[in-house]
Amino acid sequence: MKKAGAACGAVAYCQSELFPLMSAVFDSLFRFYASSIGKKILVALTGAMLVIFVLGHMIGNLLVFVGPDAINEYGHLLQTALHGGGVWIARLGLLAAVVVHVIATIHLTKQNRAARVDGYGKVASQVSSKSSRTMIWSGLTILAFIIYHLLHFTARLWHGFGGAAYEIQIDGHKAHNVYKMVIDGFSWAPASIFYVIAMLLLSSHLSHGVSSLFQTLGLSTHRSEPLFKKLGYAFALLVVIGNCSIPISILVFGYGR
Amino acid sequence: MSLLNLQLKVWRQNQGQPGHFQDIKASQIPDHASFLEMMDIVNERLIKDGGDPVAFDHDCREGICGMCSMTINGIAHGPEKATTTCQLHMRKFRDGDTIWVEPFRARAFPVVKDLMVDRGAFDRIQQAGGFVTVRTGAAPDANSILIGKEVADAAMDAAACIGCGACVASCKNASAMLFVSAKAGQLNSLPQGQPEKDRRTLGMVRQMDKEGFGNCTNQYECEAACPKEISVRWITKLNRDYALASAKEAFVGVQERAEGGD
């Protein structure tokens, strides 16, 4: 896709010999990706998907404070929705969103670096936030965290999470003891610390990303921009407080142990 | 009037060769001199001492031509808000200050010499769509096309862009989005610009990408540095216009023509 896009950006109209009938639409889509604004719009759209996911994921996780039954039944509901297909639709959708978000931003960042070869001797900034200047680094750390997080709680590689000790029965069906996994997982200090660091970086990423996506999608106006900006900060704060409350309650205050 | 003694760190570079900073003492500078007049004084002394004067761009010296450039202490056109370098005065600096003077740095703005850069990329972007096609002949009647006052005012705000390139210089990605969005947005908001709106938007953005400018990351340093205070809301509009024009191009295509065409 990247290669075709680059080629299409260079020539006026490129014809795909493989798909002559669809070529007009596909060529336009490749050109859209090859353009600066096109890539940014894809980053904004996938970012919006991930923002909504982060909110839903946090609300679901906070059920750990309601009790073992609440979070275990919620986990069971997600696993069995649409006869087990629902969770895979969500996983594939999110995977696609993450892949597009990451590849497009890396591509954009490389172009940005190349756009100024000789840097300034005296570097100054007037209005940009530190978060906005470190998006690629907060983003890549979050990517590393997501991989760790999936191995931890989805692939259940460590702490015997995949074993019988973490299985329960809900309505006669086998289900994961999500509550016990969360409590045991965060009882190990290094995991909790990495989670908290990742959430702080996610919060930094969101503080620029949320309001930014409205700008890129062409939705900000003189009136709505201050609102979007505050919404972004509020969301970033909500996510860091909501998500960090779980490992901190367990590790520091001994919740559920 | 008081006199300032300053230490300049000036970028010296010949086209196609690597550049370096030169330390130049600027002593006894009147505080009511403009920044360019200070550079004139420094150059006169350099010439008298048999040195190579510092090359820099300038023209009207009243803040409307867009010719002067210079990144001063890391900020395009220096620390004064909504001011070009020629309108920046030395009273904004203190005696004993060290001032970094650099060109507008971007791969798309190659250095011609010292502080002069080639901003021809902006001309090529304009040629790719920053105009309206009009018939020749007698001037049309005034007010034959009615334009709302708010629309005319907004278009005038965008038209205030003098094309100096401070937006590119101040952007950490050397993005030209503020310039392109002002030039496209000015015409895209007016009725006269509607017939060529999509072609203009696609053409200008594609030329911008081709010139090797970076991508906007919504940090708005451009708006802070712009001597004409062009709003980043023009970038919002360009994003919107570009998305719609791309979708139309992809799924509808250009209008079918009777003669077929190529």
Interface residues (C-beta under 8 A of the other chain):
Chain A: G9 A24 V25 S28 L29 R31 F32 A34 S35 S36 I37 G38 K39 K40 I41 L108 Q111 N112 A114 A115 R116 V117 D118 G119 Y120 G121 K122 V123 A124 S125 Q126 V127 S128 S129 S132 R133 M135 H208 S211 S212 Q215 T216 L217 G218 L219 S220 T221 H222 E225
Chain B: K9 W11 G19 F21 T71 N73 G74 I75 W100 E102 R105 A106 R107 A108 V111 S170 K172 N173 A174 S175 V205 R206 M208 D209 K210 G212 F213 G214 N215 C216 T217 N218 Q219 Y220 E221 E223 A224 A225 S231 V232 R233 I235 T236 K237 L238 N239 R240 D241 Y242 A243 S246 E249 A250 F251 G253
